[in-house]
Amino acid sequence: MNQKKIAGIGELLWDVLPDMEQLGGAPINFAYHVSALGAEAVAISTIGSDIRGENALKELQSRGVNTRYISILEQFDTGYVTARVDDKGVATYEFPDDVAWDHLAINPAAQACAAGLEAICFGTLAQRSDAARSAIHRYLGTTSEKTIKVYDLNLRQNFYNRSVIETSLRLSTVLKLNDDELALVSSLFRLSGAEHEQMEALRTHFDLELVILTKGSRGSILINGDEISRHQGFAAEVVDTIGAGDSFTAAVVIGLLSNKRLDEINEKANRLAAYVCSQPGAMPPVPQHYRYE
């Protein structure tokens, strides 16, 4: 996998917890996990020229993620979010406005590698500003037709609307969402039936190659045009759930690029996500046995 470049594009931010700050942002977590699984990660985001920005670069470099694709803007603060984790390990977030990733800049290094990307993952939160949304859409347009384009819905607070979701779906080849998000999207698009029927309706309507539904401790469903893969999930001693969904997405993308069967991908992704739930933070060290053989 070392020759395959896989990108996450969007928000880079610090999760500010009561007793510490941890580096995060779904696209950056995703980039870390594809790197931990053996691919070359391309983390595309924007930070401020401040202590959090400086620490973000050091943290990513220490974790083996190349930071040359991250832009720095002097006039904006590096993103952060106040994260609260409940007694079940589930996190909720409060996001300040107008931070660096709201002004997402694509630097020359990021632009130069666009056509050679094997896969790219983006979400909804980073599209809350017109500037960042336009930058993401333009960048997706410069990737290859063969590039796997993963839309990780990842809805936060009120930072979404039907137009953003619909446009993003039309730019994607893979959709990843959780069960709460499926209920919301099904309401927006007036979908009915069981979960797998709603997923198939989304897949066919938006001409997607794969739809991924994560269901927390109840596992996941993966649907492509040929088969449905269900997995019951793995039990975990949950420390927190931050980054688990991003690790799941990373494992799916690596599996797709490795031409693995859907059931094997589903099992591998569930196993990794359960491990991440059992560890503090979004980017724990990932043992070698979580990689595909």
Secondary structure, DSSP 8 states (H G I E B T S, - for coil): -TT-EEEEES--EEEEETTEEEEE-HHHHHHHHHHHTTSEEEEE-EEESSHHHHHHHHHHHHTT-B-TT-EEETTS--EEEEEEE-TTS-EEEE--SS-GGGG----HHHHHHGGG-SEEEEESGGGSSHHHHHHHHHHHHTS-TTSEEEEE----TT---HHHHHHHHHT-SEEEEEHHHHHHHHHHTT--SSHHHHHHHHHHHTT-SEEEEE-GGG-EEEEESS-EEEE-------S--TTHHHHHHHHHHHHHHTT--HHHHHHHHHHHHHHHHTSSSS-----GGGS--
